[in-house]
Amino acid sequence: MPSLQHGRPDSESSSSSPTPRRRHHGHGASKSFADAENSPLLPSPSTPVERHSSDSLEGVFEAADFRIRRDAHPLAYRSPSYHSSDESYFFEFIMEKVKSTKLAHFVDRLAVDSEPGLTNAQLMLNNHDLKPVEPERRQWGPWNFVGFWVSDSFNINTWMISSTAIVSQGLSWWQSWICVWLGYAIAACFVCMTGRIGATYHISFPVVSRSSFGIWGALWPVFNRAAMACIWYGVQAWIGGECVKLMIEAIWPSFTNLHNGIPNSGTNTRDFVSFFIFWLCSLPAIWFPVHKIRHLFTVKAFVVPTAGISFFIWAIVRAHGIGPIVHQPASAHGSKLAWGMVSGIMSAIANFATLIVNDPDFARFARKPKDALWSQLITIPAGFAFTSFIGIIVSSSSTVIFHKDPIWNPLELLQSFLDEGTHSNRAGVFFIAFAFALAQLGTNIAANSVSAGTDMTALLPRYLNIRRGGYICALVGLVMCPWNLLSSANNFTTYLSAYSVFLSSIAGVIISDYYVVRRGYLQIKDLYSAKKNSPYYFWFGFHWRGYTAYIAGILINIVGFVGAIGKPVPAGANYIYRLNFFCGFIVAGTTYWALCKFFPVPATSDVWMEVGDQIEDPSMAYGETSSEYDEERNAGGVFKGGEVTETGKMDLEH
């Protein structure tokens, strides 16, 4: 195959090397909307580039002063250099205002580390935690992903997921279990699709979403995900507090009767102290970087399943069998049975919707894309189905042990064992409750803390990193008073469950963009560029195609969502809403593909082409190039018979 060169003029390249034929506009020339999207990002390497250091605000202010003086006296400062005036002056204006305040020095001290040479706008797009993961931090192998999902599968929500299908939908235990297998197998496929983007290019969800929603447009889905992660963090921490309460009561039974010093608060002193202890013990886990926290999931993968199996054996021994649920036939038949199974499958997918979107946050630390494929594709359905099976059998056994209806919540079942008062029961409850608390900690870190931290980093990268974002998430989870959200009179749990409607649209747009529209090709450095002619800048940094598809995916489910919160809606809307994730995903993905078909986007490929293996540690400063990035930028032309065409795409068939 012929050697590939930049898709732009290069005075240092060989004269015999092909270069794509593209239109170039000067600063004073007018451009059409399509031309603006397809214009080249970087100038020739021989063109001088104006940069400033981002080590302190002083360099930023000096650069801003220069631009102001230059604009006031254009003849004195006119230069052919390709400088940051190709970006919006909004951030220059803001930084100039910050300079004149007394807080400037303090704000500068809060700034996180970032690459030197970045402009003000780039500092809103890039920092150490947002940049592509360099080889030294790519430490997640296939067994780390296996341990991650085995540990994540053992949580209270998964334990109880079959209860709704059996109790409310009228399914038998094995029909409900099939739904769990199918639901999580489908969810695993979605996880692997989004995770491959992160594992290939080693970028997180906020950066991935920039190619489909725009440089600034990506902030909205990122903000949505961050807000919900903070709320879920508080909810999961409250459940973890219930585990801590069982542990304390197993040691000091008098803790049950602790005086309530906070009446009319929606909770009591005993429950709040338990919640606060769990919340406080979770803080050290947030400190560790993501590529090292894999050890927490490894420990959890051994401890929690062992405790779950012990609980399983304990319940069977106490009941002298597996209970009546396994012999109970389905009460639903015909179409009711079919829709009941559909609801069971969709319940499993909805339970996984957040992890489908944010899997690149972890997969980007994979050593190679294959490490994040089979390990996730197999472990997810197997691990979650195994946990669900244990939950079914233990709940079935509870009907024999306590001579009443099945106790589906494992914490309520442990409380029943604890109320018997024997020393052996207290010891067993303590260790199993400890395992469930560890399970809640791992789930909260994986699904909420890291995700919220990564998202907040993208919202304010100059001053936030994953660690700071994680602690902000924990603080929000504390002050939001999660016990009020979980009250029986509150419909907020319905809103949380229905949030998969919005996440499915985001996933549909991102997957359609990467796999169908761009054929696996991303220009990584441009994902961190705020220049107006960046291929991902689109219209003022917002991608109207992505937002149109996103809204379309929501609209298909919005009427059914209203019905889910108790309002009367047409029956057809309810049927559509039962397939909410699929409907939102398919409508959003198809709409995005159609819009990109009729209104083509820049930086795409005619054939499947992933160039993530060529990305090592590229510099994001304008004018800085590396050999890895030079190769990546070669997608600017299509090679057919040794000639570069004007389509701006590469064909590797020859």
N, C-alpha and C positions, 0 to 999 in steps of 0.2 A: 504494500500500500504506500502511496507517496507520502512524504513527510508533510505534516500539517502545520500551517502557520496561522498567525492571528487573522481574524476576520476584520482587519483594518490596515491602513497603510503602515508600514514599518520600515524605516530607513535603514535598520540594521539587518534586515532579512536579505537573503540572497535574491538577486534580481530575477532569477529563474523560478522562484517560489510563487505559486499562485496566490492571489489575494482576491477576496470577494469584491464584486462591483456594487458598491452601495452609494446612495446619495448622501452627501454631507452638507449640512447647513451651517452657515456662520451665525454669529450671535444676532446679527441684524436681519437675517432672512426670516421670512414667515414660514411656518411649518403647518402642514395639515395634521389632524388628530392622529391618523395612522402613521405618518412620518415621525411624529414625536415618539410614538411607542416603539418604532423600529430603528431609531437612530442609534449609532454606536455609542457605547458608554465611555470608553477611555480614548485619550489622544495618543499620538505616536509617542514611543518612549523617548524620542529626542526632544519632545516639547517640554519646556520647563513647567513644573507643577508647583503651585503655591501651597504650602502646608504649614501647620503649626503644631507644636507639642501639646498633648492633652494631659501632661503631667500635673498642671495646675491651671487655674482659671486665668492666671496672668498671661499665659501664651494665647489663650482664647481671646482675651480682651485686646491684646496687641494686634492680633489678626483682624478683629472687628474694627479697631481704630484705623488700620490701614485701608480697609475696604471703604470706610466712610470718607476718608480723605481722598481716596482714589475716585470715588463717585462724585465728590464735590469738584475735583479738578481732573477731569478725564484726560486732558491733553498731557498733563504731567505724569499720570500713572497708567496710561494706556499701554497694554502689553498683550501680545498674542498668546500668553500662557493660558492653559486650561485650568481654571481655578474654581473655587467653591461657589462662585457666582452662578454656576450651573445648578446650584441648589436654591431652595427657597431662602429668603432673608429673614424668615420668621424667627428662627433660632438665634440668628445673629442679633436681632432686635431684643429678644428676651435676655440673652447673655449680657448685652450692653446695659439693660436695666438692672440686672443683678449686680453688675460691677459697681454701681453707684450706691448700693445699700451697705449697711453695716454688717449684714449677715454673710457677705461675700466670702470672707475668710473662713467662717464656720462651715458654710456650705461646701467649700472646696475641700475641707478636711473630711467631710462625709463621703466624698467621691470614691468609688471603687477603682481598682486598677484597670487600666485600659491601654490599648496599643497606642504608642506615640504617633503623631501625624494625622489624627482623625479630626475632621471638622466638627462643629457644634451639632449639625444634623446627624452625622455618623455616631456621635456619642449617645444619641437617642436610639441607636439601632444595634450597638455592639458593646460587649464587654467580654471578660474572660469566660463567663458561664454561658454566653450566647454563641461564641464563635465555634466553628467546627472542632470537634474533639480531636486533639492531636494524638499520634500513635501511643505516646506514653500513658495516656489515660484510657485507652481502649483495653480494658481489663476484664470485660464480661465475656466468658466463654459459654458454650452451650449448657454446661451443668449449673452455671450461675443462674441462667434463665429457668432451668428446671426447678432449682431451689426457690427461686423467686415466686413461681406460680404455685408450687406445692404449698409454700407457706401462705400465700395469699388465698388459696382455696379454702383453708381452714379458718373460717370466720362465721360469726353468728348468722349473718344474712344468708349465706350459702346453706348452713345447717337447716334453716327454716324454709328454704325456697320451695320445697315440694308441698308444704302445708297448704298453701292457697289452692294449688291444683287438686289436691285430694279433698279438702274440706269444702271449698267454694265451687270448684268446677265439677266435682263428682267423679274424678278419675280414680282408678285403682292405683296402688303404689307403683306397679311396674309401668303403667302408662305414664304416670308422673315422672318416673325415672328416665324413661325414653325421652320425654320432653327436655329434661335437664341435659342429657347427652347431646341431643340435636341442637338445642339452644346454644350451649357453650362451644360446640364444634363450629357452628356458624360464626359465633363471636370470635373464635380463634382465627378464623379466616380473615375477618376484618382487622383483627389485631396485627396479624402478620403483614397485611397489606400496608397499613400505616407504619408499622415498625420497620419494614424494609427501607422506607425512605430515610429514617433516622440511621439505620444500620449501614446504609450505603454511603450516605453523605455526612454522617456523624453530626447531624443538626437536630435541634429540638423542635417540638410542635410549634412554638411561636415563629421560628424561622421558616419552617416548612410551609406554614399558612401564608407567608408573604408572597409566594409565587402564585397563589390562587386568589387572594384577597387584596393584594397590593402592599407596598411597604408600610403605609400608615393604616390602610384598611384592615390589616391583620390584627390591629389592636382591639377591635371590637370582639371578635371571637375569643381572643386571648383574655380580655377583661371578663367576659362571660364565664369562661372556664375558671379563672382565678376566684371570682366571687363565689361560685358554687363550691369550689374546693374548700374555701374558708368555712362555708356553712356546713358542709359535710364533715369537716374536721371537728367542729364542735359537736355534731351529732354523734359521730363515732367515738369521740372522747367521752361523751356522757355514757355510752354503752360500756366503754372500758371502765368507767367509774363504777358501774354495777358489778363488774368482775372484782374490782378492788374491795368493794363492800362485802362480797362473799368471802374473800380472803381474810378480811379483818374479823368478820363474824365467826369464821371458823376457828380463829385464835382466841378472840374475846367475845363470847356470846352476848355480853352485856352491851356491846356496841349497837345492837338492834334497838335498844331502848334509850339511845342518846337523846338528851333534851334538845328540843327544837328551839334554837335561839333566833331563827329568821322566819317568823310567821308571816303569812300573806305574801310570800315571795315566789310561790309556785313550786317550791321544793322544801326540803328540811335540812337541818344541819348535818345529819348523818349522810344523806345522799350527796350533799354539796362537798363535804370533806372528802368523800371517796372520789368524786369527780376531780377535785382539785389535786389530790395525790396522783391520780393517773396523769392528769395534764402536766403536772410538775415533773414527773418521772419521764415524760415523753420528750422534754426539752433537750437533753443531751443527744438523743438520736438525730435531731435536726442539725446538729453541729457538723457532723461528718459529711464530706463531699460524696456525691452520688456514686462515683466509681468505687468508693470504699465501703459504702453502706451495704453492699452485696453480702457482707459477712453477717449482718443482722438477719437477712433472709435465709442464709445457710443454717444458722442456729435455729431459727424458727421452723425451718423445714424438718428438723429432727425432733424438736421438743413438742411442737403442737400436734402433728399427726400421732405421735406416741401417746399423748394425753387423750386424743380423740378415740383411738383404738381401745385404750384402757377404759374410757367411759362406755364404749360399746360393749365390752366384755362384762363390765360391772352390771350394766342394765340387764343383759341377757341372763346372767347368773341369778340376779335378784328376782327376775320374772320367771325363771325356769323355762325360758323359751323366748321366742321373738314377738310374742303378742298377737293380737287379732287383726291388726291392720293389713298384714301380708296375706291374710285369707279373705279380706273384704273385697267384694267385686265392685266394679264401677257402677255408680248410680246414674250416670249420664249415658245416653244412647243417641245414635243418629247424628244429626247436625250439631246437637248440643255437645256431644262427645268430641266431634271434630273441632269445633270452635274452642272447646275447653283445652284441647291439646295445643291449638294455635296460641292461646293465651299463655299456656305454660312455657312454650318455646320463647315467646316474646318477652316473658318475664325474665327469663335467663339472659336474653340479649340486653334488655333494659338495665339489668343489674350490672352489666359490663360496659355500658355506653361510654362512661368517662374514661375507662382504661383503653377503649378502642381509639379514642382521640389522642390521648397523651402517651401512647406507647413509645413514640420516638424519643421522649424524654429519657427513657432507659435504654432503648435499643441503640441509641447513638454511641453508647459505650461498648458495643459489641466489637470484637476483634475483626470479624468479617461478617457480611450479611447472612451467610449460611448459619452462623451461630445463633441467630435470632429467628430462624425459620422453623425447623423441625422441633426444636426444643419447646417452642411455644405452641405450635400446631397440635402436638400430641399431649403435652402436659396439661394444657388448659381444660379440655373436656374430660380427661381422665381424672385429674385432681378434683375438679368441682363435682363430678358425678360421684366420686368416692365419698366425699364429705356429705353430699346429699343423701347417699345410701345409709351412712351411719346415722344421720339425723332421722331418717324414716324409721329405722329399726329401733333406735333408742326411744323415740316418741311412742312407737307401738308398744314397747315393753312397759312404758310408764302406766298404761291403762291397767295392766295386771298388778303392778307394784302398789299403786295408790288407789285402785278401784274407782277410777273416774275417767273423764274424757282425756284423750291424748294431750300431753304437755309438749308443745312443739318448741317453745323457747327453752334452749338448754340452760339458761340462767335461772329460769323459774323451776326447772326440774332439779337443778343443784340446790336451790333454796328448799325444795321439798325434802331432799335428802338431809339437808342441814337441820331442818326442823325435827327430824327424828332424834337428834341429840346424841348419837353414839360417837365414841372417840374415833372409830374407824371411818365413819361417815365424814366427820370433820376433817380428818387428814386427807381423804380422797377429794372432798370438795375444795380444799385449799389448793392442792396441786393442779386440779383440772381448771379451777378458776384462774390460777396463775397462767396456765397455758392459753386460756381464752384472752386474758389481758395482754399477753405477748402477741397473740394473733391480732387483736385490735390495734396494738401499737404498729405492727408491721403493715397492716392494711391502711392505717391512717398515714403512715409515711409514704407508702407506695402510691396510693390513689389520691392523696390530698396534699400533704406537706410538700413533697418534691414538685408536684404539678403546680401548686400555687406559687411556690418559690420561683420556678422556671418562668411562669407566666408574669409574675410581678417584675422579674428581671427584664422582661421584654417591654413592660409598661414604663419603666424608669431605669434603664440600664446604666445611666451615669452614676446612680446612687444606690442601686439595689443589686444584690447578687442572690443566688439561690438560698444561701444561708439566711440572709436578712429577710428575704421574702418568706421563708419557712417560719421564722419567728413572728413575723407580722401575721401570718395565717394562724398560728397558735394563739396569738393575742386576740384576734377577731373571734376565734372559736371559743375563747373564755368569756368575753364581754357580751356575746350575743345571747347568753342565757339559753342554751339549747334545750333545757327542760321545758321551757314554754312552747317550743316548736313541736315537741313530742307529746304534748298533752292530747288527751282523747278528743277534746273539743276543737282542736286545731286541724285544719285541712292542709297544713304545710307539707306533711309527708306525701300527700297526693301531688303537690307541685314538684317536690324533689324527684319523685318517681317518673313524672311526666317530662322531666327535663331532657330525657333521651330524644324527644322530638326535635329539640334545637341542636343537640349534638349530632344527630343523624344527618342533618342538612350540612353541617360543617364537614363531617366525614365524607359525605357524597361529593362535595365540591373538591376537597383535597385529593381524594382518590381518583376522581375523573381527570383532574388537572395533571396528576403525575403519570398515571398509567395510560390514559387515552389521548390526551391532548399533547403532552410533552414527550411521551414515550420514554420516560425515565430520565430525561435530560434536564439538568438544572445548572445554571451559571452561579456557582456558589458566591463568588465575590460580589456579584450584582445584588444578591439578597441582602447585602449590608450597605448598599449604596443609596443615597438620597438624591442623586442627580436626576434632574427632570427627564433626561433621555435614557435613564435606566430601563431595561426591558420589563422590570417589575414595578416601575413607578406608575404606569398607566395614566389615570386622570387624577392629578393632584395627590398621588400616592394611594388612590382607591381604585379597585378593579370593579367596574360596574357589572361585568359579566358574572363575577363571583357572587356579588351581593344579590343580583337578580335571581340567580339559581338558589342561593341560600334562602331568600324570602319565599320562593316558590315551594321549596321543600317544607317550609313551616306552614304555609297556607293550606296545603293538602291535609294537614292534621289539626288545624286550629279549631275547626268546628267540633271534632271529636274530643279534643282536649277540654273544651267548654262542657261537653257532656260528662267527662270524667270527674269534674268537680261539682256535679249535681244539677246542672241546668238541662232543661229539655231540648233535645236536638233530634234531627231526623235519624232514623234507624241506619241508613246508609253511612252516615258520618261515623256512627259507632263502630260499624264493621271496618271501615277504613282505619279508624284509630286503633283497632286491635292489631293491625299490622303497621303500627306507627313508625317503627324504625325502618322497615323496608320501604314504606311509602315515601318517607322523607328522604331516605338515601337515594332511591331510584329517581325520584322527581328532581332532586337537586343535581345529582350527577348527570342525568340526561339533559336537563336544561343547560347546564354549564357546557357540556360537549356541543350541543346545538348552537349555542351562541358563539363559541369559539370556532365552529365550522363556518358560520356565515360572517363572523367578524374575527379573523385570525389574530392570534396573539404572537408577539415576538418570542425569540429564544426557545424554539421547539425543534424537534427532530423528525425526519421522515421515517426513520427506522428506530428500533429499540436501541437506546444508547445511554447507559449509565456510566458516568465518568468519576464516580466517587472514589475509586481506588487511586486516582491521580491527585487527590487532595490530601496534603500532609498538614501543613500549618501556614496557609497563605496569609500574606499581609493584606489588610483591608484598607490601608491608607491609599488615597488616590495617587496614581503614578507608581506605586510600589507593585512590582510583579515578581512572580516566582516561576520556576520551570513547571511546577505542577499546575499553576493557574494558567500559564501560557497554553498548555495542552488542553485545558478545559475550555478556554476561549476559542479553540479551533472549531467549535460547532457553528461558527458564523458562516460557513459555506457548505455547499453540497458538492462532493466530488463525484463526478461522472466522467469517466474517460480522461481523468487528469485535469479537468476544467472545473473551476468554481462558478456556480451559478449564483443568481441574485436572490434565491429564496431564503437565504439566511439559515439554512439547515444543512446537516451533514448526512451523507449516504455512505455507509461503510460496506456496501455490498461488493465493491470492487477492490 
